[in-house]
């Protein structure tokens, strides 16, 4: 199995080394070939410098940077496009997942095109969990998705799935767009529980009022296209 793994990052200088090294350890054990891509979404801290330092130490690590912060969905799309191998795995650069759990996803790959996690107990602030719950309910109702945790950043996807999808969104709706369009194309999805850990360093950016507003606005803006 050949796996491209990437991490969307925004101001994760304190976490990216730990995340990338953990990924390298697991991938070296489970994959015949692998690459790691750090997608720096316009960070204003030392994320890019830390990632470039890692790339200098490990030839399997590459860095792709946005000159400015373009949003989570844009970072996902950049990561999808940068991946070269037959399977694509992504998780966030904040270190709130255990890379060892990737091993649990692998047995389901032969029968499924997407194997995705859902956070059994989400370790985020209460207000972010509230917004996420409302968003999941709304997206499931409006788009007919069955996924329990649409935006869970622990997904393993066959590259051929991504090659068939033309993405339109650039914000937090991109994961929903992926699942909706993959289902429409007849691809099979398996969802598994994964452990979610508290953030150990840095500050979250995905729960800001601006990001939350944009997420719901993007849903309404793209509702007609995604429901076709």
PATI-854987 format. One record per atom (N, C-alpha, C, CB): x, y, z. Coordinates in steps of 0.2 Angstrom, whole numbers, plus 2048, in hexadecimal, padded with zeros to 3 digits. Each point is the difference from the previous one (the first is absolute). Glycine has a CB too. Layout:
N
XYZ...
end
This chain:
228
8047FA8007FC8068008048068007F77FA80680880B7F68038067FF7FC8068038077FC7F67FB80880F7FC8058038038078007FC7F680780180E7F78018078017FD8038068028027F38018018127FD8038068018078008027F58067F980F7FB8018078017FD8038068018017F380180580F7FE8038067FE8087FE8077F88087F380A7F87FF8078008028038067F67FE7F880D8088088038038067FF8087FF8097F78017F580C8058008078008028028077F78017F880F8018098038028068017FA8057FB80C7FE8087EF7FF8017FA8048087FE8017F57FC7FB80F80A8068077FF8018027FB80580180B7FB7FB7F580B8017FD8067FE7F87FF7FF80B8077FD7F47F47FE7F97FF8027FC7FA7F680480680C7FF7F58017FD7F98067FB8017FC80A7FA8097F78098067FB8017FD7FA8038098098017F47F78047FD7FA8047FB7FC7FB80180680B7FB7FE7F27FB7FD7FB8047FC7FA7F780980480D7FB7F98047FD7FA8047FA80280080C7FB8037F580A8057FA8027FC7FA8028088088047F27F98007FB7FA8017FE7FD7FA7FC80680B8027FE7F07FE7FD7FA8057FC7FC7F880A7FF80E7F98018057FD7FD8027F980380580B7FD7FA7F48098017FA8047FB7FB7FE8058068097F57FC7F77FA7FB7FE8017FE7F97F98058098088007F28007FF7F98057FB7FE7FB80B7FE80B7F68058067FC7FE7FE7F98028088098027F47F68037FE7F98027FB7FD7FC80380380B7F88017F37FA7FD7FC8008017F97FA80280A80A8027F37FF8027F98067FD7FC7F980A8038067F47F78067FE7FB8048067FE7F97F67FC8038108048038067FE7FC8068038057FB7F57FE80A80C7FC8068038038067FF7FC7F880980080D7F88028078007FC8048058048007F47FF80580F7FD8058058008077FD8037F880A7F780B7F68008077FE7FD8048057FE7FC7F480680A80E7FD8058047FD8057FC8097FD8097F18057F87FD8057FD7FF8068057FA7F87F880A80D8078008068047FB8057FD80C7FE8047EF8038007FB8057FD8018078037F87F67FF80D80D7FE8028078028018018077F98037F780B7F980C8018018078048068018007F48027FF80F8048048068028057FF8067F78077FC80A7F28068057FE8058057FD7FC7F77FF80980D7FC7FA8057FD7FD7FE7F97FD8088068087F27F97F67FE7F97FD8047FF7FA7F580280580B8027F78047FF7F98077FE8017F88087FA80B7FC80B8087FF8018017F980380180C8027FA7F28038007FA8037FF7FA7FB7FC80580B8007FC7F17FE7FB7FB8067FF7FB7F480380180F8037FD8067FF7FB8067FD8047FC80B7FA8047F680C8067FD8047FF7F880080180B8077F87F37FA7FF7F97FF8017FD7F97F78028098078027F28017FE7F98087FF7FF7F58067FC80F7FE8078078007FF8037F980380180D8007FC7F18068027FA8037FD7FA7FD80180780B7F97F97F27FD7FA7FD7FE8017F97FC7FD80C8078007EF7FE8017F97F97FE7FE80C7FE7FE7F17FF8077F97FE7FE7FB8058028037F48027FF8118017FC8068028018067FC8017FC80C7F98067F28008067FB7FC8068048017F97F580080D8097FC8068027FD8037FB80780180A7F28017F67FC8047FC7FD8068047FE7F67F88048108057FD8068047FC8047FC80A7FF8077F18047FD7FC8057FD8038078037F57F980080B80C7FC8038068017FC8048068058017F47F47FD80C7FC8038057FB7FB80280180B7FB7FC7F680A7FB7FB8037FA8007FB80480280C7FB7F87F17FA7FF7FB7FA7FC8038098017F77F87FC80F7FA7FC8038027F98007F88097FC8047F38088017F98017FF7FC7F97FD80180C7FE8017F17FE7FC7FA8058017FB7F480180280F8057FD8058017FB8067FC8027FC80C7FE8067F48088067FC8027FF7F87FF8028098097F77F57F87FF7F97FE8017FF7F87F87FF80A8058067F28017FF7F98078007FE7F58067FF80F7FE8048078017FE8037F980280180C8027FE7F18048027FA8027FE7FA7FB80080480C7FA7FC7F27FE7FB7FC8048007F97F480180580C8057F88048017FA8077FE8007F88097FE80B7F88088077FF8018027F980180180B8057FA7F17FD8017F98018017FC7FA7FA80180A80B7FA7F68027FD7FA7FF7F88008098097FE7F67F58087FF7F88007F97FE80080B8008077F47F97FA7F97FD7FE7FB8018068067F87F97FD80980D7FB8028058028068047FE7F48027FD8108008018078037FD8008078008067F48047FB8107FE8018078018078038037F48027F980F8018018068037FD8018088008057F48047FF80F7FE8018078038078017FF7F48057FE8108008028078028078008037F480380180F8027FF8078018028008028088048037F47F67FC80F8008028078027FB8057F78087FC80A7F28028017FA8047FB7FE80480B8048007EE7FD7FE7FB7FD8057FE7F97FE7FC80C8018077F17FA7FF7F97FE8067FC8017F78037F88097F78098057FB8018017FD7F97FE7FE80D8088037F08017FD7FA8007F880080780A7FD7FA7F38098007F98007F97FD7FE8098018097F28047F77F97FD7FF7FF7FF7F87FC80680A8097FD7F28007FF7F98007F87FF80680B7FE7FD7F18068007F97FF7F97FD80080C8008067F08037FE7F97FD8017FC8017F980080280D8028037EF7FC8027FA8027FB7FB7FF80C8038077F27FD8037FC7FA7FC7FA7FE80B8058037F37F78027FC7FA7FE7FA8017FC8057FB80A7F880B7F67FA8017FD8018037F97FB80280B80B7FF7F38018037F97FE7FC7FB80A8068057F77F37FB7FF7FC7FA7F88017FE8097F88037F38088027F98007FE7FD8078007FF7F58058058117FC7FD8068018058057FC7FA7FE80B8038087F38048057FC8028058057FA7FE7F58028038108028058057FF7FD8077FC80A7F98097F780B7FF7FD8078018068058047F47FD7F780E8068008078047FF7FF8077FC8067F68077FE80E7FF8008087FA80480280C7FE8017F28008057FB8048048038018077F67FD7F880A80980B8028018067FB7FD80680780A7FB7FC7F18087FB7FD8057FF8058068057F47FD8008108057FF8058058048067FE7FD7F780980080E7F48038057FE8038058057F98007F680E80180A8038048058028077FE8057F58047F580E7FB8018077FE7FB8058058027FC7F37FF80A80D7FC8048047F97FF7FF8098098007F37F98057F87FE7FF7FD8047FA8007FE80D8028087F27FD8047FB8017FD7F980180A8078057F47F88027FD7FA7FC7F97FF80C8058007F37F78057FD7FA8007F88017FE8087FB8087F680B7FB7F98027FE7FF8017F97FF80580C8058007F28008027F88017FA7FC80480B8038007F07FF8017FA7FC7FA7FC80080C8008027F17FF8037FA7FC8017FA8037FB8047FC80C7FB80A7F57FB8037FC8028007F87FE8088098087F97F68027FF7F97FF7F97FD8098098027F97F28027FF7F97FE7F97FE7FF80A7FD8067F28057FE7F97FF7FF7FD8047FA7FF7FF80D8038077F27FD8047FA8037FD7FA80080A8078067F47F88037FD7FA7FC7F97FF80B8068027F57F68037FC7FA7FF7F98007FE8077FB8087F680A7FA7F98017FE7FF8037F97FD80280C8078037F38008037F98037FC7FA80080B8078057F17FB8047FD7FB7FF7F880080880A8007F57F48057FF7F98008067FC8027F78027F880E80180B8067FC8027FE7FC8068088087FB7FB7F28067FF7FC8068068008047F97F97FA80D80A8048068018057FE8038068078017F67FC7FC8107FF8038068048068027FE7F480380880C7FA8048068018048027FA8027FC80B7FA8087F18028027F98078038007F48027FD80D8038078078038008057FD8047FA80A7FE8067F08048057FC8038068007FC7F87F980780E80A7FB8068007FC8047FA80180080C8017FD7EE7FD8047FA8017FD7FB7FA80280180D8008007ED7FD7FD7FA8057FD7FC7F78088008087F27FD8047FC7FC7FC7FF7F98067FA80A7FC8097F17FC8007F98047FD7FB7FA80A8048037F27F78047FE7FA8018067FC7FB7F580180A80C7FC8028067FC7FB8007FA80C7FF8037F27FC7FA7FB8007FB7FA8038018057F67FC7F980A80B7FA8048028018077FF7FD7F780880880C7FA8028078008018027F980580080B7FD7FC7F08018017F97F98017FD80B7FA8007F08048027F98007FD7FC8068038017F47FF80280F8067FC8058038028077FE7FE7F980A7FE80C7F48018077FF7FE8048067FF7FE7F38058048117FF8048067FE8077FE8077F88077F480B7FD7FE8077FF8018048067F87FC7F880880080E8008048068078018027F57FB80480C80A8018078028028008008088038067F57F87F980E7FF8018077FF7F98047FC80C7FF8017F48077FF7FA8047FB7FC7FC80380680A7FA7FC7F17FB7FB7FD8037FB7FB7F880A80180F7F77FE8037FB7FB7FF7F98028088097FD7F97F58097FF7F98027F97FE7FF8088018097F38037F87F97FE7FE8007FF7F87FB80680A8087FF7F37FF7FF7F88047FA7FE80080C7FF8057F28048047FA7FE7FB7FA80180B8058047F27FA8027FB7FB8027FA7FF7FB80480180C7F98057F37FA8007FC8027FE7F97FB80980780A7FA7F68027FE7F98037F97FF80280C7FE8017F28078027F98007FB7FB80080A8038067F17FE7FE7FA7FC8007FC8007FA7FF80280C8008047F17FD8017F98037FC7FB7FD80C80380A7F47FD8047FC7FB8007F880180780B7FF7F67F38077FF7F98018067FD8047FA8007F680A80480D8057FE8047FE7FE8078088077FA7FB7F48097FE7FD8078048038057FD7F67FB7FF80C80B8048038067FF7FC8067FE80B7FB8077F48098007FD8068028058068027F57FB7FA80B80A8018058068027FC8067F88097FB80D7F98088037FD8068018058068057F77F97FA80780D8018048068088018017F57FD80580D8097FC8078018028008058068047FF7F480280080F8018048078028077FE8037F68067FA80F7FD8028077FF8038038077F68017F780F8028088048028068008088018077F67FF7FA80C8078008078018068037FC7FA7FF80B8068077F38058047FD8068018067F88067F780E7F88078058018058048077FF8017F38007FF8107FA8048067FF7FC8047FB80B7FA8037F780C7FD7FD8057FB7F88018018087FC7F87F58088037F98028017FC7FE7FA80480A8077F67F47FA7FC7FE7FB7FE8067FC7FC7F68068038097F47FD8067FB7F97FE7FD80C8037FE7F37F68027FA7FE7FD7F98028038077F77FC7FA80B80A7FA8028047FE8078018027F680680280E7F67FE8078017FA8027FD80C8027FF7F08038037FA8027FD8008017F97FD80680A8097FD7F38008017F98007FA7FC80780A8027FD7F18018007F97FC7F97FD80180C7FF8027F18018037F97FD8017FB8037FC8037FE80C7FD8097F37FB8047FC8027FE7F87FF8098098077F67F68027FF7F97FD7F87FE80A8088007F77F48057FE7F97FF7F97FF7FE8097FD8087F28077FC7F97FF7FF7FE8047FA7FE7FF80C8068077F27FE8047FA8027FC7FA80280A8068047F27FA8027FC7FB7FB7FA7FE80C8038037F17FB8037FB7FA7FF7FA8037FC8047FB80B7FA80B7F77FA8027FD8018027F97FC80580B80A7FE7F48028027F98017FA7FB80680A8057FC7F17FD8017FA7FC7FB7FB80180C8028017EE7FF8027FB7FB8027FD7FD7F97FE80680B8017FF7F07FD7FD7FA8047FC7FC7FA80A80080C7F78008057FC7FC8017F980480680A7FB7FB7F680B8017FA8047FA7FB8008098078077F17FC7F87FA7FC8017FE7FD7F97FC80780A8077FB7F17FE7FD7F98027F980080280B7FB
end
